[in-house]
């Protein structure tokens, strides 16, 4: 708790850093940023130019070539493979499956059902009977062998374990514990000596070097590296602004020196000249060409009609007039004989007499 009174109207000053890291950072920051900015600006401008060129090449060359290659790949690989799969592999597989079913599956099922199953059942009955007989014989043999093993193996082994092996085992265990206790004490003493030797000769000097040499140097190098990375980021952003400004300036210069004059020439010079050429030269030439085409078509039509007339005259001269077909009897009245509401088959109906 702060027990001292603070004067009114005076803000508290932030604590100043007195550690060497702040001094190193302040001393390294400005020159590193200047050097990095000078080095990064050309790299960023080259990077922006390459990015613009890459996007232009991608839009104008890469995507059309990619679409063409994709279509060519589909035409050369995908469609033939699909056709081969659909019209060759699938029918062949269906045929092979049908043949396998007819030649293998159906005979195998028949053999399994009518041959193997009865034979297996007979063998199972036989082996069950033989197994029952063998089990009965085995049980008798097992009972006899178990009785013999009890009197000739188990009883002597139990006596040997109880009166010979157990005392010898207890003696060997006591001797082993004694030897292990002695070895543990010796190893503990040697380990203590080695521990203090390694601690005094290696650990304490290494700890001192780490604490008083490597750690300060590492902090200084970390500060320098952090400042270099910050300077690189700052310089990259500033270089981006500079590159954007230079690009806009070059774009404006190109627009005012090339694009705008070219647009003015196209709008003020080429367009009127083109309209004048179209009105005075191209349109009359087009009208003349259409008239010549129309005249040629009429000439061809007249020549075709003349050739047709000559052929008809020649046919008439050689073979005579063709026979004209007689009109067929349509069984319908013609002219005045047609039936209307006022007439019936050529006769007018007299109006009814009024009384």
RAVEN-V523068 format. One record per run of one state. SS is the DSSP state (hx for helix, st for strand, lp for the rest). FROM is the first residue (numbers start at 0). TO is the last residue. If there is no record, write none. Layout:
<<SS,FROM,TO> <SS,FROM,TO>>
//
This chain:
<<lp,0,18> <hx,19,318> <lp,319,333> <hx,334,336> <lp,337,341> <st,342,343> <lp,344,345> <st,346,347> <lp,348,354>>
//
